[in-house]
Amino acid sequence: MAIVDRILRPNMRDPIPPPSLLVQLSKPLAEKLSLSTLPYHVHEILLGFLGYHFILYVLSPVVSQLVCPGTYRGFNKRTRLNWDIHWVSMIQALFINTAALWVIFRDEERHAMDWRGRLWGYTPASGMVQGFAAGYFLWDLQISMQYLSIAGPSSLLHAIGALAVTCIGFKPFGNYYGLSFVLYELSTPFLNVHWFCDKFGMTGSKLQLYNGIALLLTFFGCRIVWGTYSSILIYSDIYKALTTPSDSPLRSFLGDEKCGGNGSSPDLRGSDCAYGDLPMWLVIVYLVGNTALSLLNFFWFSQMVKAVRKRFVPKDEQKVKKVQ
């Protein structure tokens, strides 16, 4: 009971408290969508969404023209947009990784969670990370649709799946694993440096070689190994939830109360918020979205291996290996 009590009474606060007016305005929509914690993180979604647009259309163009005017002005319109998008990706990855690691190491309630807490538990600090992640994926969805010819269908699919899985977390559901999956972004800075090397005329340089090795290692470690491991764990917890009788003492105890809130963060106590039955539609949406993202990671890893190999393996050697 002590573990359950710590999960239901989170004390790791959101470092950016939500405006009470915004909480009240967003509650009706959140209730219709059954996203109980959404009102307490709408401000972070908006900050992320607008902030990434500011980086794309203002900060990156201004700084790039000051720091490397010859290179930036020499790009055509398509490459210049791609350059700015990569800087959004770089800043977002550095920020969200720092925030996620801070919560993972400092959130005692998260450490105490069993399988029930990993599925339905919630802390305001983890919701903060989830809010900024949702803001980025909402931005990514718009950009992927607006510039589909540049981003490609795989990026659009990734944006849809990531946003869907992240928004489900506001029920709350899977917040524990949400932070684990955010760590996918640990490989993103190396991916962006690899791209920038090409644009600075450093293709095949030692910097790109060392960065390419770091890119493959981090991508394989955080997305393939860690991502697959985390996916197996959440699939296992979902299986436990589906096979645990709904009339168990714990669920009966938790079902006596509903959600509350003090205007700054929700007090999650009821089956509608923290614990309860697991609808099959939720299982399907989450599993399909997470599995699609995992398959994309395997596909992207194969493409990265080809890209790095193309830059550092002589063409004659590549042709010989193809013939063999």
C-alpha positions as CSV (number, residue, x, y, z in Angstrom):
1,M,0.0,0.0,0.0
2,A,2.9,2.4,0.6
3,I,4.0,2.1,-3.0
4,V,0.5,2.8,-4.2
5,D,0.2,5.8,-1.9
6,R,3.4,7.3,-3.3
7,I,2.2,6.8,-6.9
8,L,-1.2,8.4,-6.2
9,R,0.2,11.4,-4.4
10,P,3.0,12.8,-6.7
11,N,5.3,15.4,-5.1
12,M,7.8,16.0,-8.0
13,R,6.2,19.2,-9.3
14,D,6.1,20.5,-12.9
15,P,8.8,23.3,-12.9
16,I,6.5,25.3,-15.2
17,P,3.1,25.7,-13.4
18,P,0.1,25.9,-15.8
19,P,-2.0,29.1,-15.9
20,S,-5.2,28.4,-14.0
21,L,-7.3,30.1,-16.8
22,L,-5.8,27.8,-19.5
23,V,-6.5,24.8,-17.3
24,Q,-10.2,25.7,-16.9
25,L,-10.6,26.5,-20.6
26,S,-9.1,23.2,-21.7
27,K,-10.9,21.0,-19.2
28,P,-14.1,20.6,-21.3
29,L,-12.2,19.3,-24.3
30,A,-10.0,17.1,-22.2
31,E,-13.0,15.6,-20.5
32,K,-14.6,14.8,-23.9
33,L,-11.4,13.1,-25.1
34,S,-10.9,11.4,-21.7
35,L,-7.4,13.0,-21.3
36,S,-7.5,13.8,-17.6
37,T,-4.0,15.3,-17.3
38,L,-4.1,17.3,-20.6
39,P,-5.3,20.6,-19.1
40,Y,-2.2,20.8,-16.8
41,H,0.2,20.5,-19.7
42,V,-1.6,22.4,-22.5
43,H,0.7,25.4,-21.9
44,E,3.8,23.2,-22.5
45,I,2.3,21.8,-25.7
46,L,1.7,25.4,-26.9
47,L,5.1,26.6,-25.7
48,G,6.8,23.7,-27.6
49,F,4.7,24.1,-30.8
50,L,5.2,27.9,-31.0
51,G,8.8,27.7,-29.9
52,Y,9.8,25.3,-32.6
53,H,8.1,27.5,-35.2
54,F,10.1,30.4,-33.9
55,I,13.3,28.5,-34.2
56,L,12.4,27.4,-37.8
57,Y,11.3,30.7,-39.2
58,V,13.2,33.3,-37.1
59,L,16.1,32.0,-34.9
60,S,17.7,29.6,-37.3
61,P,17.6,31.9,-40.4
62,V,18.9,34.9,-38.4
63,V,21.7,33.1,-36.6
64,S,22.7,31.1,-39.7
65,Q,23.1,34.3,-41.8
66,L,25.2,35.8,-39.0
67,V,27.5,32.8,-38.4
68,C,27.8,31.3,-41.8
69,P,26.3,33.7,-44.3
70,G,28.1,32.4,-47.4
71,T,27.0,28.8,-46.8
72,Y,23.4,29.6,-45.8
73,R,22.7,32.1,-48.6
74,G,24.2,29.7,-51.2
75,F,21.5,27.1,-50.5
76,N,18.4,26.8,-52.7
77,K,15.0,27.2,-51.0
78,R,14.6,23.5,-50.4
79,T,18.0,23.0,-48.7
80,R,17.6,26.2,-46.7
81,L,14.3,24.9,-45.3
82,N,15.9,21.5,-44.6
83,W,18.8,23.3,-42.8
84,D,16.3,25.2,-40.5
85,I,14.3,22.0,-39.8
86,H,17.5,20.2,-38.7
87,W,18.3,23.0,-36.3
88,V,14.8,22.7,-34.7
89,S,15.5,18.9,-34.4
90,M,18.9,19.6,-32.8
91,I,17.6,22.0,-30.2
92,Q,14.6,19.9,-29.4
93,A,16.7,16.7,-29.0
94,L,19.1,18.4,-26.6
95,F,16.3,19.9,-24.5
96,I,13.9,16.9,-24.3
97,N,16.8,14.5,-23.5
98,T,18.0,16.7,-20.7
99,A,14.4,17.1,-19.3
100,A,13.7,13.3,-19.6
101,L,17.0,12.3,-17.9
102,W,16.4,14.8,-15.1
103,V,13.0,13.3,-14.4
104,I,14.1,9.7,-14.7
105,F,16.9,10.2,-12.2
106,R,15.1,12.5,-9.8
107,D,11.5,11.3,-9.7
108,E,11.2,9.0,-6.7
109,E,7.6,8.1,-7.4
110,R,8.6,6.9,-10.8
111,H,11.2,4.6,-9.3
112,A,8.7,3.1,-6.9
113,M,6.1,2.1,-9.6
114,D,5.2,-1.5,-10.2
115,W,3.4,-2.6,-13.4
116,R,0.2,-0.8,-12.4
117,G,2.1,2.5,-11.9
118,R,4.1,2.0,-15.1
119,L,0.8,1.8,-17.0
120,W,-1.5,4.3,-15.2
121,G,0.8,6.2,-12.9
122,Y,1.5,10.0,-13.3
123,T,3.7,12.7,-11.9
124,P,3.6,16.4,-12.9
125,A,7.2,16.4,-13.9
126,S,6.8,13.4,-16.3
127,G,3.7,15.2,-17.6
128,M,5.9,18.2,-18.4
129,V,8.3,16.2,-20.5
130,Q,5.3,14.6,-22.2
131,G,3.8,18.0,-22.9
132,F,6.9,19.4,-24.6
133,A,7.2,16.1,-26.6
134,A,3.6,16.5,-27.7
135,G,4.3,20.1,-28.8
136,Y,7.2,18.9,-30.9
137,F,5.3,16.0,-32.5
138,L,2.4,18.4,-33.3
139,W,4.9,20.8,-34.9
140,D,6.5,17.8,-36.7
141,L,3.0,16.6,-38.0
142,Q,2.3,20.1,-39.5
143,I,5.7,20.4,-41.1
144,S,5.6,16.8,-42.5
145,M,2.2,17.5,-44.1
146,Q,3.1,21.0,-45.3
147,Y,6.5,19.9,-46.8
148,L,5.6,16.3,-47.6
149,S,7.9,16.3,-50.7
150,I,10.9,17.1,-48.5
151,A,10.1,15.2,-45.4
152,G,8.8,12.1,-47.1
153,P,6.0,9.6,-46.1
154,S,8.1,7.9,-43.4
155,S,8.4,11.2,-41.5
156,L,4.7,11.8,-41.7
157,L,4.0,8.3,-40.5
158,H,6.4,8.8,-37.6
159,A,4.8,12.1,-36.7
160,I,1.3,10.6,-36.6
161,G,2.3,7.6,-34.6
162,A,4.4,9.6,-32.1
163,L,1.7,12.2,-31.5
164,A,-1.0,9.5,-31.1
165,V,1.1,7.5,-28.5
166,T,2.1,10.7,-26.7
167,C,-1.5,12.0,-26.5
168,I,-2.7,8.7,-25.1
169,G,-0.3,9.4,-22.2
170,F,-2.6,12.2,-21.0
171,K,-5.3,9.7,-20.0
172,P,-2.8,9.1,-18.2
173,F,-1.5,5.9,-19.7
174,G,2.1,4.8,-20.2
175,N,3.8,7.9,-18.8
176,Y,6.6,5.8,-17.3
177,Y,7.4,4.4,-20.8
178,G,6.9,7.7,-22.4
179,L,10.0,9.0,-20.8
180,S,11.9,5.8,-21.9
181,F,10.9,6.3,-25.5
182,V,11.8,10.0,-25.4
183,L,15.4,8.8,-25.0
184,Y,15.2,7.7,-28.7
185,E,16.3,11.3,-29.3
186,L,19.8,10.7,-27.9
187,S,20.9,9.7,-31.4
188,T,19.4,12.8,-33.1
189,P,22.2,15.3,-32.4
190,F,24.7,13.0,-34.2
191,L,22.3,12.5,-37.1
192,N,22.1,16.3,-37.5
193,V,25.9,16.8,-37.3
194,H,26.2,14.1,-40.0
195,W,23.9,16.1,-42.2
196,F,25.6,19.4,-41.4
197,C,29.0,17.9,-42.4
198,D,27.7,17.3,-45.9
199,K,26.5,20.9,-46.2
200,F,29.8,22.3,-44.9
201,G,31.7,20.4,-47.5
202,M,33.1,18.0,-44.9
203,T,31.8,14.7,-46.5
204,G,34.3,11.9,-45.8
205,S,36.2,14.0,-43.2
206,K,37.4,12.5,-39.9
207,L,34.8,14.5,-38.0
208,Q,32.1,12.9,-40.1
209,L,33.6,9.5,-39.6
210,Y,33.8,9.7,-35.8
211,N,30.4,11.3,-35.7
212,G,29.0,8.5,-38.0
213,I,30.4,5.9,-35.6
214,A,28.8,7.7,-32.6
215,L,25.5,8.0,-34.6
216,L,25.3,4.3,-35.4
217,L,26.3,3.3,-31.8
218,T,23.8,5.6,-30.1
219,F,21.0,4.9,-32.6
220,F,21.5,1.1,-32.2
221,G,21.8,1.4,-28.5
222,C,18.9,3.8,-27.7
223,R,16.4,2.9,-30.5
224,I,17.1,-0.7,-31.4
225,V,18.3,-2.2,-28.1
226,W,16.7,0.1,-25.5
227,G,13.6,0.7,-27.6
228,T,12.9,-3.0,-28.2
229,Y,13.6,-3.8,-24.5
230,S,11.1,-1.0,-23.4
231,S,8.5,-2.2,-25.9
232,I,8.7,-5.7,-24.6
233,L,8.3,-4.4,-21.0
234,I,5.2,-2.4,-21.8
235,Y,3.7,-5.3,-23.9
236,S,4.3,-7.5,-20.8
237,D,2.6,-4.9,-18.5
238,I,-0.4,-4.6,-20.9
239,Y,-0.7,-8.4,-20.9
240,K,-0.8,-8.3,-17.1
241,A,-3.4,-5.6,-17.1
242,L,-5.6,-7.6,-19.6
243,T,-5.3,-10.8,-17.6
244,T,-5.7,-9.3,-14.0
245,P,-9.3,-9.7,-12.7
246,S,-11.2,-6.3,-12.6
247,D,-12.6,-7.1,-9.2
248,S,-9.2,-7.3,-7.5
249,P,-8.9,-5.6,-4.1
250,L,-6.6,-2.9,-5.5
251,R,-8.9,-1.9,-8.3
252,S,-11.9,-1.9,-6.0
253,F,-10.1,0.4,-3.6
254,L,-9.0,2.8,-6.3
255,G,-12.4,2.9,-8.0
256,D,-14.1,4.5,-5.0
257,E,-12.8,8.0,-5.9
258,K,-12.5,10.1,-9.0
259,C,-10.1,12.7,-10.3
260,G,-9.6,15.9,-8.4
261,G,-7.2,18.9,-8.8
262,N,-6.1,22.0,-7.1
263,G,-5.7,24.1,-10.3
264,S,-2.0,23.5,-10.7
265,S,-1.8,19.7,-11.0
266,P,-4.2,16.8,-10.9
267,D,-4.6,14.6,-7.9
268,L,-5.0,11.2,-9.6
269,R,-7.0,8.8,-7.5
270,G,-9.8,7.2,-9.5
271,S,-10.1,4.4,-12.1
272,D,-10.8,7.0,-14.8
273,C,-7.4,8.6,-14.2
274,A,-4.7,6.4,-12.6
275,Y,-5.9,2.9,-12.6
276,G,-8.7,0.9,-14.2
277,D,-9.8,-1.4,-17.0
278,L,-7.8,-1.4,-20.2
279,P,-10.1,-0.8,-23.3
280,M,-9.2,-2.9,-26.3
281,W,-9.2,0.2,-28.6
282,L,-6.5,1.8,-26.4
283,V,-4.4,-1.4,-26.5
284,I,-4.7,-1.5,-30.3
285,V,-3.9,2.1,-30.9
286,Y,-0.9,2.0,-28.6
287,L,0.5,-1.2,-29.8
288,V,0.0,-0.3,-33.5
289,G,1.6,3.1,-33.0
290,N,4.5,1.8,-30.9
291,T,5.2,-1.1,-33.2
292,A,5.1,1.2,-36.3
293,L,7.7,3.5,-34.7
294,S,9.9,0.5,-33.8
295,L,9.8,-0.8,-37.4
296,L,10.7,2.6,-38.6
297,N,13.7,2.6,-36.3
298,F,14.9,-0.6,-37.9
299,F,14.3,0.8,-41.4
300,W,16.1,4.1,-40.6
301,F,19.1,2.2,-39.0
302,S,19.5,0.2,-42.2
303,Q,19.4,3.5,-44.2
304,M,22.0,5.1,-41.9
305,V,24.4,2.1,-42.3
306,K,24.1,2.6,-46.1
307,A,24.6,6.3,-45.9
308,V,27.7,6.0,-43.7
309,R,29.1,3.2,-45.8
310,K,28.6,5.2,-49.0
311,R,30.7,8.0,-47.6
312,F,33.6,6.0,-46.4
313,V,33.8,2.7,-48.4
314,P,35.3,3.1,-51.9
315,K,32.9,2.6,-54.7
316,D,35.0,-0.1,-56.3
317,E,34.9,-2.1,-53.1
318,Q,31.1,-1.6,-52.8
319,K,30.7,-3.0,-56.4
320,V,32.9,-6.0,-55.6
321,K,30.8,-6.9,-52.5
322,K,27.6,-6.6,-54.5
323,V,28.9,-9.0,-57.2
324,Q,30.0,-11.5,-54.5
